[in-house]
Amino acid sequence: MLLKKNIQNGKRAIAYIRVSSMKQVDKGVSIPAQKGRIEEYCKFKKLDLMEKDVLIEDGVSGGIPLWERPVGRKLRTMLASGNYSHVITLKLDRMFRLTSDTLETVDELADAGLALHIVDLQGEPVDTSSPMGRFFLTIMAAMSEMERGLIAERTQMGMDYLKKTHKKFTQSIYGWDVDKNGGLHPNWYEQDVIDFMYWQVKKNSMSLTQVARSLNLRGIKGKRGGNWQGSSISRTIENKFHEQRLKFQQPQKWGSKPWQRK
């Protein structure tokens, strides 16, 4: 569904608010915080924003393109009515995470005669009603995506280093225990269970679901006390980090059971 240029009210606005988790309450982008800032902006700009035109996307990642999100689709349908002239969101990352999504959406809005307003873009309001506003938004979108990419790269490098030095790199991992210094050491009981899973799947041709059901019937729990599922069995036996256990002294008589791998 393409947006059509059919503007009936030059002052009517629609707002888009998004939170992806409860943690964002502490980051100044909670639903009330976003709504309050947007309402203040509309008063300053003399834009008409009705309560029913404040759309809230709760618990959805910004990595999903805007028009593919549940409330994003609703936003597009409402814009297609031609009843609005302005689309408002608090911050760029509330509406977009991908530069390509930003550019494609801004172009579509512009072709339909709609202005996109970012209330707080690096501390300043920006709207796409002017060429300079669109240019600045494009540059900032590209820079934001690059920054996120660099953060992800540094995070991965840090995790790789922690894995290499046998330090804690995640909240918990089945088959391993964490000492008081943050070092990881094999939990040999759990390693025995991992080898049993592997043996049942690879050697005895049991399905992942069958192995999960077998462990649950025996009362063998996951690292956090939960039941096993086929997906968690797969992640556990395919985790290459378990190869690091070869650097540790194995228990006496390890390998005496048919499923234990040396």
Summary of the structure (lengths in Angstrom):
residues: 262
radius of gyration: 26.0
end to end distance: 59.0
largest distance: 80.8
contacts: 722
relative contact order: 0.09
helix: 50%
strand: 14%
